[in-house]
Amino acid sequence: MTILFLLEQDTLVRQIDERLEIFKHDKRLTDVPLCKLESVVVYGRVILTIPALKILNQRSIPITYLSEEGRTVATLLPEPNPNAILRSKQYQASFDTHKTLAIAREIIRGKLFNQHTILARFSRQNERSEKIISALKSLKACQKSIDQTTSLNELRGYEGQGASSYFGVLGELLTGTPWSFSHRTRRPPTDPVNALLGFGYALLYGDCRAALHTVGLDPYQGFLHGERYGRANLALDLMEEFRPIFVDGLVLQLLRNNSLEKESFINYPGGAVHLNEQGMKKFIQSYEQRKNTTFQHS
């Protein structure tokens, strides 16, 4: 199955028979068979006709809309899975403070473990700085401490401590490359590394939300992330464990292997930095390859 990424700006997508055809200024660029589509990601100024939207909904193919800055702005999902019993169990668990804490604890445990894995994997043991060694110890300590947590706020505190330790040394893993990273910046990202992380997280969010919808869970009813109108809290929960091992690791790999150049980014007035169209294509290709990689769980 294929994810169709619509990156070419000012294009029109039409349904013609059993295919989607992409046009720009009445010139046909390409076409994709509907039977091969898993989902569609729309970036920026791309228009899908009503028949195209209708057929995608009928075939249960989700559509994720990204802004020109790479942020998720909307997701069109087909009719939900009819498994109402599953969703009722989800709601019951979310209203049970003990079950909520237990589920949130495992989410954070996986996130801290994978953050530790990334730092250990990308740093040579005999060449680690004191800061990286300290960050690894901090992540291990947080993993052990979460078993004693009695509230979500306490658990989030250890998550924050782990994130501070992790992102505080992430830049050291780029030593010897043209790239640098000091801390997380969002809305807008202010350097290429944050631009890559933000774009990768947006793609991951769309994948997680579509997966939850497919199996019949309510993406809005989460456990770790508090209830907030209009936010897919369970999709954000599901993302946490995959952010380090899936997106952060990919970003480090691309930058350390010189797979992206400075010309892959656009610097906007005010300090914002975003991927250009060619940079997005390279990142998406690597992202899709990573999704098709088989991981052996310990």
C-alpha atoms as a printed R data frame, in Angstrom:
    type eleno elety resid chain resno       x      y       z
1   ATOM     1    CA   MET     A     1   0.000  0.000   0.000
2   ATOM     2    CA   THR     A     2   1.099  3.576  -0.746
3   ATOM     3    CA   ILE     A     3   0.825  6.929   1.013
4   ATOM     4    CA   LEU     A     4   0.274  9.683  -1.541
5   ATOM     5    CA   PHE     A     5   2.160 12.865  -0.569
6   ATOM     6    CA   LEU     A     6   0.866 15.873  -2.510
7   ATOM     7    CA   LEU     A     7   3.730 18.394  -2.268
8   ATOM     8    CA   GLU     A     8   3.594 20.170  -5.633
9   ATOM     9    CA   GLN     A     9   1.965 23.561  -5.006
10  ATOM    10    CA   ASP     A    10  -1.026 24.942  -6.949
11  ATOM    11    CA   THR     A    11  -2.097 21.494  -8.123
12  ATOM    12    CA   LEU     A    12  -5.546 19.984  -8.617
13  ATOM    13    CA   VAL     A    13  -6.421 16.355  -7.812
14  ATOM    14    CA   ARG     A    14  -9.279 14.751  -9.722
15  ATOM    15    CA   GLN     A    15 -10.885 11.324  -9.682
16  ATOM    16    CA   ILE     A    16 -10.906  9.691 -13.103
17  ATOM    17    CA   ASP     A    17 -12.319  6.156 -13.089
18  ATOM    18    CA   GLU     A    18 -10.297  4.136 -10.557
19  ATOM    19    CA   ARG     A    19  -7.425  6.593 -10.326
20  ATOM    20    CA   LEU     A    20  -6.492  9.957  -8.863
21  ATOM    21    CA   GLU     A    21  -4.900 12.233 -11.449
22  ATOM    22    CA   ILE     A    22  -2.846 15.297 -10.478
23  ATOM    23    CA   PHE     A    23  -2.894 18.395 -12.693
24  ATOM    24    CA   LYS     A    24  -1.052 21.712 -12.611
25  ATOM    25    CA   HIS     A    25  -2.329 24.508 -14.842
26  ATOM    26    CA   ASP     A    26  -4.237 21.908 -16.909
27  ATOM    27    CA   LYS     A    27  -1.061 19.865 -17.417
28  ATOM    28    CA   ARG     A    28  -1.306 16.284 -16.166
29  ATOM    29    CA   LEU     A    29   1.601 15.465 -13.843
30  ATOM    30    CA   THR     A    30   0.886 11.883 -12.756
31  ATOM    31    CA   ASP     A    31  -1.809  9.480 -11.614
32  ATOM    32    CA   VAL     A    32  -2.170  6.939  -8.779
33  ATOM    33    CA   PRO     A    33  -4.467  3.876  -8.696
34  ATOM    34    CA   LEU     A    34  -6.989  4.114  -5.853
35  ATOM    35    CA   CYS     A    35  -6.518  0.427  -5.042
36  ATOM    36    CA   LYS     A    36  -2.914  1.087  -3.969
37  ATOM    37    CA   LEU     A    37  -3.644  4.012  -1.638
38  ATOM    38    CA   GLU     A    38  -3.375  3.702   2.139
39  ATOM    39    CA   SER     A    39  -3.694  7.427   2.931
40  ATOM    40    CA   VAL     A    40  -3.171 10.890   1.448
41  ATOM    41    CA   VAL     A    41  -1.091 13.747   2.868
42  ATOM    42    CA   VAL     A    42  -1.788 17.209   1.434
43  ATOM    43    CA   TYR     A    43   0.815 19.940   1.861
44  ATOM    44    CA   GLY     A    44   0.010 23.610   1.261
45  ATOM    45    CA   ARG     A    45  -1.886 24.845  -1.794
46  ATOM    46    CA   VAL     A    46  -3.369 21.635  -3.200
47  ATOM    47    CA   ILE     A    47  -7.038 21.251  -4.139
48  ATOM    48    CA   LEU     A    48  -8.926 17.947  -4.157
49  ATOM    49    CA   THR     A    49 -12.199 17.991  -6.080
50  ATOM    50    CA   ILE     A    50 -15.440 16.913  -4.409
51  ATOM    51    CA   PRO     A    51 -15.556 13.611  -6.363
52  ATOM    52    CA   ALA     A    52 -11.970 12.894  -5.265
53  ATOM    53    CA   LEU     A    53 -12.831 13.577  -1.613
54  ATOM    54    CA   LYS     A    54 -15.963 11.446  -1.926
55  ATOM    55    CA   ILE     A    55 -14.211  8.404  -3.382
56  ATOM    56    CA   LEU     A    56 -11.418  8.590  -0.797
57  ATOM    57    CA   ASN     A    57 -14.017  8.619   1.980
58  ATOM    58    CA   GLN     A    58 -15.872  5.689   0.409
59  ATOM    59    CA   ARG     A    59 -12.628  3.690   0.240
60  ATOM    60    CA   SER     A    60 -11.826  4.549   3.907
61  ATOM    61    CA   ILE     A    61  -8.643  6.428   2.905
62  ATOM    62    CA   PRO     A    62  -7.769  9.177   5.437
63  ATOM    63    CA   ILE     A    63  -6.541 12.604   4.300
64  ATOM    64    CA   THR     A    64  -4.147 14.706   6.403
65  ATOM    65    CA   TYR     A    65  -3.700 18.394   5.623
66  ATOM    66    CA   LEU     A    66  -0.387 20.093   6.486
67  ATOM    67    CA   SER     A    67   0.232 23.821   6.390
68  ATOM    68    CA   GLU     A    68   3.064 25.275   4.285
69  ATOM    69    CA   GLU     A    69   5.080 25.266   7.522
70  ATOM    70    CA   GLY     A    70   4.577 21.509   7.891
71  ATOM    71    CA   ARG     A    71   2.052 21.614  10.766
72  ATOM    72    CA   THR     A    72  -1.024 19.384  10.851
73  ATOM    73    CA   VAL     A    73  -4.063 21.606  10.364
74  ATOM    74    CA   ALA     A    74  -6.817 19.056   9.649
75  ATOM    75    CA   THR     A    75  -7.512 15.377   9.122
76  ATOM    76    CA   LEU     A    76 -10.428 13.983   7.123
77  ATOM    77    CA   LEU     A    77 -11.287 10.498   8.291
78  ATOM    78    CA   PRO     A    78 -13.802  7.984   6.900
79  ATOM    79    CA   GLU     A    79 -16.682  6.622   8.956
80  ATOM    80    CA   PRO     A    80 -15.369  5.232  12.264
81  ATOM    81    CA   ASN     A    81 -14.927  1.527  12.874
82  ATOM    82    CA   PRO     A    82 -18.341  0.238  14.102
83  ATOM    83    CA   ASN     A    83 -16.800 -1.394  17.200
84  ATOM    84    CA   ALA     A    84 -18.674  0.672  19.807
85  ATOM    85    CA   ILE     A    85 -17.869 -1.900  22.513
86  ATOM    86    CA   LEU     A    86 -14.149 -1.163  22.113
87  ATOM    87    CA   ARG     A    87 -14.721  2.576  22.467
88  ATOM    88    CA   SER     A    88 -16.925  2.089  25.532
89  ATOM    89    CA   LYS     A    89 -14.083  0.121  27.172
90  ATOM    90    CA   GLN     A    90 -11.709  2.936  26.251
91  ATOM    91    CA   TYR     A    91 -13.970  5.525  27.916
92  ATOM    92    CA   GLN     A    92 -14.390  3.376  31.026
93  ATOM    93    CA   ALA     A    93 -10.609  3.048  31.353
94  ATOM    94    CA   SER     A    94 -10.103  6.795  30.868
95  ATOM    95    CA   PHE     A    95 -12.536  7.546  33.719
96  ATOM    96    CA   ASP     A    96 -10.745  5.118  36.047
97  ATOM    97    CA   THR     A    97  -7.849  7.012  37.666
98  ATOM    98    CA   HIS     A    98  -5.883  3.831  38.422
99  ATOM    99    CA   LYS     A    99  -6.144  2.501  34.859
100 ATOM   100    CA   THR     A   100  -5.386  5.929  33.403
101 ATOM   101    CA   LEU     A   101  -2.237  6.243  35.491
102 ATOM   102    CA   ALA     A   102  -1.155  2.683  34.653
103 ATOM   103    CA   ILE     A   103  -1.528  3.260  30.903
104 ATOM   104    CA   ALA     A   104   0.144  6.689  31.032
105 ATOM   105    CA   ARG     A   105   3.009  5.186  33.043
106 ATOM   106    CA   GLU     A   106   3.733  2.612  30.326
107 ATOM   107    CA   ILE     A   107   3.646  5.321  27.643
108 ATOM   108    CA   ILE     A   108   6.275  7.337  29.512
109 ATOM   109    CA   ARG     A   109   8.316  4.232  30.311
110 ATOM   110    CA   GLY     A   110   8.559  3.465  26.590
111 ATOM   111    CA   LYS     A   111   9.430  7.065  25.757
112 ATOM   112    CA   LEU     A   112  12.219  7.280  28.351
113 ATOM   113    CA   PHE     A   113  13.575  3.888  27.284
114 ATOM   114    CA   ASN     A   114  13.697  4.934  23.631
115 ATOM   115    CA   GLN     A   115  15.294  8.290  24.449
116 ATOM   116    CA   HIS     A   116  17.999  6.390  26.323
117 ATOM   117    CA   THR     A   117  18.353  4.036  23.346
118 ATOM   118    CA   ILE     A   118  18.898  6.916  20.899
119 ATOM   119    CA   LEU     A   119  21.547  8.609  23.064
120 ATOM   120    CA   ALA     A   120  23.355  5.304  23.608
121 ATOM   121    CA   ARG     A   121  23.135  4.220  19.977
122 ATOM   122    CA   PHE     A   122  24.451  7.460  18.481
123 ATOM   123    CA   SER     A   123  27.290  8.004  20.979
124 ATOM   124    CA   ARG     A   124  30.398  5.838  21.181
125 ATOM   125    CA   GLN     A   125  30.744  4.400  24.647
126 ATOM   126    CA   ASN     A   126  34.452  5.227  25.026
127 ATOM   127    CA   GLU     A   127  33.981  8.783  23.698
128 ATOM   128    CA   ARG     A   128  30.872  9.935  25.565
129 ATOM   129    CA   SER     A   129  31.090 13.324  27.211
130 ATOM   130    CA   GLU     A   130  30.244 13.796  30.870
131 ATOM   131    CA   LYS     A   131  27.021 15.504  29.794
132 ATOM   132    CA   ILE     A   132  25.859 12.495  27.748
133 ATOM   133    CA   ILE     A   133  26.814 10.078  30.527
134 ATOM   134    CA   SER     A   134  24.870 12.225  32.980
135 ATOM   135    CA   ALA     A   135  21.851 12.369  30.635
136 ATOM   136    CA   LEU     A   136  21.868  8.573  30.257
137 ATOM   137    CA   LYS     A   137  21.944  8.178  34.039
138 ATOM   138    CA   SER     A   138  19.114 10.688  34.415
139 ATOM   139    CA   LEU     A   139  16.938  8.799  31.906
140 ATOM   140    CA   LYS     A   140  17.604  5.520  33.725
141 ATOM   141    CA   ALA     A   141  16.724  7.126  37.061
142 ATOM   142    CA   CYS     A   142  13.481  8.518  35.636
143 ATOM   143    CA   GLN     A   143  12.534  5.067  34.328
144 ATOM   144    CA   LYS     A   144  12.971  3.598  37.804
145 ATOM   145    CA   SER     A   145  11.177  6.467  39.543
146 ATOM   146    CA   ILE     A   146   7.957  6.351  37.540
147 ATOM   147    CA   ASP     A   147   6.857  3.150  39.286
148 ATOM   148    CA   GLN     A   148   6.412  5.165  42.479
149 ATOM   149    CA   THR     A   149   4.282  7.886  40.879
150 ATOM   150    CA   THR     A   150   0.787  8.337  42.291
151 ATOM   151    CA   SER     A   151  -0.563 11.046  39.964
152 ATOM   152    CA   LEU     A   152  -0.401 12.136  36.334
153 ATOM   153    CA   ASN     A   153   1.257 15.421  37.294
154 ATOM   154    CA   GLU     A   154   4.024 13.560  39.111
155 ATOM   155    CA   LEU     A   155   4.461 11.296  36.082
156 ATOM   156    CA   ARG     A   156   4.603 14.290  33.749
157 ATOM   157    CA   GLY     A   157   7.302 15.720  35.986
158 ATOM   158    CA   TYR     A   158   9.560 12.743  35.289
159 ATOM   159    CA   GLU     A   159   8.687 12.994  31.592
160 ATOM   160    CA   GLY     A   160   9.791 16.624  31.642
161 ATOM   161    CA   GLN     A   161  12.986 15.777  33.507
162 ATOM   162    CA   GLY     A   162  13.799 13.105  30.949
163 ATOM   163    CA   ALA     A   163  13.076 15.450  28.037
164 ATOM   164    CA   SER     A   164  15.342 18.124  29.549
165 ATOM   165    CA   SER     A   165  18.191 15.629  29.911
166 ATOM   166    CA   TYR     A   166  17.632 14.183  26.441
167 ATOM   167    CA   PHE     A   167  17.285 17.355  24.384
168 ATOM   168    CA   GLY     A   168  20.007 19.030  26.447
169 ATOM   169    CA   VAL     A   169  22.650 16.759  24.890
170 ATOM   170    CA   LEU     A   170  21.054 15.849  21.541
171 ATOM   171    CA   GLY     A   171  23.188 18.470  19.828
172 ATOM   172    CA   GLU     A   172  26.372 16.674  20.883
173 ATOM   173    CA   LEU     A   173  25.387 13.797  18.609
174 ATOM   174    CA   LEU     A   174  25.839 16.189  15.667
175 ATOM   175    CA   THR     A   175  29.430 17.090  16.533
176 ATOM   176    CA   GLY     A   176  31.574 17.084  13.404
177 ATOM   177    CA   THR     A   177  28.634 17.918  11.115
178 ATOM   178    CA   PRO     A   178  27.522 21.328   9.755
179 ATOM   179    CA   TRP     A   179  24.465 21.165  12.009
180 ATOM   180    CA   SER     A   180  23.847 22.323  15.569
181 ATOM   181    CA   PHE     A   181  21.045 21.950  18.097
182 ATOM   182    CA   SER     A   182  20.662 23.528  21.538
183 ATOM   183    CA   HIS     A   183  16.995 23.130  22.518
184 ATOM   184    CA   ARG     A   184  13.503 22.406  21.172
185 ATOM   185    CA   THR     A   185  11.740 25.297  19.479
186 ATOM   186    CA   ARG     A   186   8.271 25.065  17.980
187 ATOM   187    CA   ARG     A   187   5.768 27.317  16.257
188 ATOM   188    CA   PRO     A   188   7.967 28.264  14.568
189 ATOM   189    CA   PRO     A   189  11.117 26.118  14.491
190 ATOM   190    CA   THR     A   190  14.158 28.382  14.419
191 ATOM   191    CA   ASP     A   191  16.836 26.034  13.034
192 ATOM   192    CA   PRO     A   192  17.037 23.130  10.556
193 ATOM   193    CA   VAL     A   193  17.116 20.409  13.228
194 ATOM   194    CA   ASN     A   194  13.917 21.675  14.857
195 ATOM   195    CA   ALA     A   195  12.329 22.046  11.415
196 ATOM   196    CA   LEU     A   196  13.037 18.355  10.725
197 ATOM   197    CA   LEU     A   197  11.797 17.235  14.129
198 ATOM   198    CA   GLY     A   198   8.592 19.232  13.789
199 ATOM   199    CA   PHE     A   199   7.870 17.971  10.281
200 ATOM   200    CA   GLY     A   200   8.585 14.378  11.325
201 ATOM   201    CA   TYR     A   201   6.288 14.668  14.345
202 ATOM   202    CA   ALA     A   202   3.506 16.034  12.100
203 ATOM   203    CA   LEU     A   203   3.775 12.989   9.814
204 ATOM   204    CA   LEU     A   204   3.848 10.651  12.814
205 ATOM   205    CA   TYR     A   205   0.776 12.345  14.322
206 ATOM   206    CA   GLY     A   206  -1.172 11.762  11.121
207 ATOM   207    CA   ASP     A   207  -0.148  8.101  11.028
208 ATOM   208    CA   CYS     A   208  -1.059  7.528  14.694
209 ATOM   209    CA   ARG     A   209  -4.416  9.229  14.372
210 ATOM   210    CA   ALA     A   210  -5.321  7.252  11.250
211 ATOM   211    CA   ALA     A   211  -4.258  3.979  12.919
212 ATOM   212    CA   LEU     A   212  -6.447  4.647  15.969
213 ATOM   213    CA   HIS     A   213  -9.398  5.489  13.757
214 ATOM   214    CA   THR     A   214  -8.894  2.292  11.735
215 ATOM   215    CA   VAL     A   215  -9.011 -0.013  14.767
216 ATOM   216    CA   GLY     A   216 -12.012  1.794  16.255
217 ATOM   217    CA   LEU     A   217 -10.510  3.777  19.146
218 ATOM   218    CA   ASP     A   218 -11.489  7.392  19.769
219 ATOM   219    CA   PRO     A   219  -8.386  9.506  18.975
220 ATOM   220    CA   TYR     A   220  -9.668 12.326  21.214
221 ATOM   221    CA   GLN     A   221  -9.984 10.374  24.475
222 ATOM   222    CA   GLY     A   222  -6.436 10.034  25.816
223 ATOM   223    CA   PHE     A   223  -4.775  9.004  29.044
224 ATOM   224    CA   LEU     A   224  -1.503 10.896  29.414
225 ATOM   225    CA   HIS     A   225  -2.532 14.083  27.653
226 ATOM   226    CA   GLY     A   226  -5.299 15.952  29.408
227 ATOM   227    CA   GLU     A   227  -8.669 16.466  27.780
228 ATOM   228    CA   ARG     A   228  -8.614 19.448  25.481
229 ATOM   229    CA   TYR     A   229 -11.277 20.291  22.926
230 ATOM   230    CA   GLY     A   230 -10.236 19.710  19.333
231 ATOM   231    CA   ARG     A   231  -6.999 17.859  20.149
232 ATOM   232    CA   ALA     A   232  -6.499 14.159  19.370
233 ATOM   233    CA   ASN     A   233  -5.136 13.300  22.820
234 ATOM   234    CA   LEU     A   234  -4.860  9.534  22.293
235 ATOM   235    CA   ALA     A   235  -2.907 10.087  19.054
236 ATOM   236    CA   LEU     A   236  -0.514 12.309  21.024
237 ATOM   237    CA   ASP     A   237  -0.264  9.581  23.677
238 ATOM   238    CA   LEU     A   238   0.568  6.953  21.072
239 ATOM   239    CA   MET     A   239   3.191  9.214  19.483
240 ATOM   240    CA   GLU     A   240   5.254  9.627  22.633
241 ATOM   241    CA   GLU     A   241   6.916  6.224  22.546
242 ATOM   242    CA   PHE     A   242   7.671  6.491  18.830
243 ATOM   243    CA   ARG     A   243   9.051 10.052  18.695
244 ATOM   244    CA   PRO     A   244  12.648  9.195  19.719
245 ATOM   245    CA   ILE     A   245  13.147  5.873  17.971
246 ATOM   246    CA   PHE     A   246  11.244  6.798  14.834
247 ATOM   247    CA   VAL     A   247  11.656 10.530  14.152
248 ATOM   248    CA   ASP     A   248  14.638 11.669  16.245
249 ATOM   249    CA   GLY     A   249  16.756  8.721  15.135
250 ATOM   250    CA   LEU     A   250  15.866  9.367  11.498
251 ATOM   251    CA   VAL     A   251  16.790 13.060  11.777
252 ATOM   252    CA   LEU     A   252  20.156 12.219  13.344
253 ATOM   253    CA   GLN     A   253  20.834  9.601  10.690
254 ATOM   254    CA   LEU     A   254  20.062 11.977   7.802
255 ATOM   255    CA   LEU     A   255  22.171 14.818   9.191
256 ATOM   256    CA   ARG     A   256  25.122 12.662  10.210
257 ATOM   257    CA   ASN     A   257  25.152 11.009   6.769
258 ATOM   258    CA   ASN     A   258  25.004 14.385   4.969
259 ATOM   259    CA   SER     A   259  21.756 13.377   3.263
260 ATOM   260    CA   LEU     A   260  20.436 16.953   3.500
261 ATOM   261    CA   GLU     A   261  22.100 20.251   2.622
262 ATOM   262    CA   LYS     A   262  21.683 23.790   3.905
263 ATOM   263    CA   GLU     A   263  19.850 24.490   0.639
264 ATOM   264    CA   SER     A   264  17.098 22.077   1.746
265 ATOM   265    CA   PHE     A   265  15.770 24.762   4.135
266 ATOM   266    CA   ILE     A   266  14.130 28.164   3.810
267 ATOM   267    CA   ASN     A   267  14.846 30.959   6.295
268 ATOM   268    CA   TYR     A   268  11.868 33.254   6.770
269 ATOM   269    CA   PRO     A   269  11.780 36.793   8.172
270 ATOM   270    CA   GLY     A   270  11.413 36.631  11.936
271 ATOM   271    CA   GLY     A   271  13.676 33.605  12.321
272 ATOM   272    CA   ALA     A   272  11.437 30.721  11.234
273 ATOM   273    CA   VAL     A   273  13.114 27.855   9.371
274 ATOM   274    CA   HIS     A   274  11.239 25.263   7.278
275 ATOM   275    CA   LEU     A   275  12.045 22.549   4.764
276 ATOM   276    CA   ASN     A   276  11.681 23.464   1.113
277 ATOM   277    CA   GLU     A   277   9.889 21.187  -1.357
278 ATOM   278    CA   GLN     A   278  12.998 19.185  -2.288
279 ATOM   279    CA   GLY     A   279  13.962 18.807   1.367
280 ATOM   280    CA   MET     A   280  10.482 17.518   2.175
281 ATOM   281    CA   LYS     A   281  10.649 14.967  -0.623
282 ATOM   282    CA   LYS     A   282  13.969 13.617   0.684
283 ATOM   283    CA   PHE     A   283  12.700 13.457   4.251
284 ATOM   284    CA   ILE     A   284   9.421 11.800   3.296
285 ATOM   285    CA   GLN     A   285  11.226  9.164   1.229
286 ATOM   286    CA   SER     A   286  13.449  8.309   4.208
287 ATOM   287    CA   TYR     A   287  10.454  8.394   6.564
288 ATOM   288    CA   GLU     A   288   8.555  5.896   4.419
289 ATOM   289    CA   GLN     A   289  11.596  3.619   4.216
290 ATOM   290    CA   ARG     A   290  11.854  3.707   7.999
291 ATOM   291    CA   LYS     A   291   8.171  2.800   8.333
292 ATOM   292    CA   ASN     A   292   8.810 -0.312   6.263
293 ATOM   293    CA   THR     A   293  11.736 -1.391   8.467
294 ATOM   294    CA   THR     A   294  11.195 -4.411  10.721
295 ATOM   295    CA   PHE     A   295  12.347 -3.852  14.314
296 ATOM   296    CA   GLN     A   296  13.206 -6.716  16.636
297 ATOM   297    CA   HIS     A   297  11.772 -6.057  20.114
298 ATOM   298    CA   SER     A   298  13.896 -7.278  23.005
